Amino acid sequence: DTGVSQNPRHKITKRGQNVTFRCDPISEHNRLYWYRQTLGQGPEFLTYFQNEAQLEKSRLLSDRFSAERPKGSFSTLEIQRTEQGDSAMYLCASSLAGRPTEAFFGQGTRLTVV
Amino acid sequence: DQQVKQNSPSLSVQEGRISILNCDYTNSMFDYFLWYKKYPAEGPTFLISISSIKDKNEDGRFTVFLNKSAKHLSLHIVPSQPGDSAVYFCAARSLFGNEKLTFGTGTRLTIIP
């Protein structure tokens, strides 16, 4: 399977705990995006990387959120001190720069904070 | 500030008929528009796109129309099939947005056999 892979698919955590999600993009894609989708809404942009450089962060990304893409390959999204409002589907997408119509999404990680 | 709007949360269409999904936007700097299809528990899947310099793009049963003066686009599916039942998201890319996408809230399409 050469698509975008996200792990875990589901995560239930207690409020205040830290969680980390992983995204493995399509191997030749140099751009990687994180989006968040809450119930009844479309995906909202959180941050993106070109290779290993994090080039933009949304205002939605509070200080409790951090994302990395070491070596320009897989990416991790960590949420510290989770809050109930963090419950959402976290989506990762990858593409080649200049080819936005070929952005492929992973299946997402559904986070539930209880 | 909802820059991309899909005002119909749901739509039901008889199998074989035409499905028309609508999308409005407010940002004049959007230069590319895309439609994604999403099944439950899966990520969005790219369906069709249109550049702002065009007014129509067709791919098989799917056609997207863009009316720049009205800041409106629509997705036509004809004929509609049961497998088309899904949530459809309209998305737009800003000329200066580093290719990130701004999504609408989605329209749930149900095809009635």
Chai-1 contact restraints between the chains, C-beta under 6 A:
chainA,res_idxA,chainB,res_idxB,connection_type,confidence,min_distance_angstrom,max_distance_angstrom,comment,restraint_id
A,Q41,B,T105,contact,1.0,0.0,6.0,A-B,restraint_1
A,G42,B,F89,contact,1.0,0.0,6.0,A-B,restraint_2
A,G42,B,F103,contact,1.0,0.0,6.0,A-B,restraint_3
A,G42,B,G104,contact,1.0,0.0,6.0,A-B,restraint_4
A,G42,B,T105,contact,1.0,0.0,6.0,A-B,restraint_5
A,G42,B,G106,contact,1.0,0.0,6.0,A-B,restraint_6
A,P43,B,F103,contact,1.0,0.0,6.0,A-B,restraint_7
A,F45,B,K100,contact,1.0,0.0,6.0,A-B,restraint_8
A,Y48,B,K100,contact,1.0,0.0,6.0,A-B,restraint_9
A,E56,B,N98,contact,1.0,0.0,6.0,A-B,restraint_10
A,L91,B,G43,contact,1.0,0.0,6.0,A-B,restraint_11
A,P100,B,R93,contact,1.0,0.0,6.0,A-B,restraint_12
A,P100,B,E99,contact,1.0,0.0,6.0,A-B,restraint_13
A,T101,B,S49,contact,1.0,0.0,6.0,A-B,restraint_14
A,F105,B,G43,contact,1.0,0.0,6.0,A-B,restraint_15
A,F105,B,P44,contact,1.0,0.0,6.0,A-B,restraint_16
A,G106,B,G43,contact,1.0,0.0,6.0,A-B,restraint_17
A,Q107,B,E42,contact,1.0,0.0,6.0,A-B,restraint_18
A,Q107,B,G43,contact,1.0,0.0,6.0,A-B,restraint_19
A,G108,B,G43,contact,1.0,0.0,6.0,A-B,restraint_20
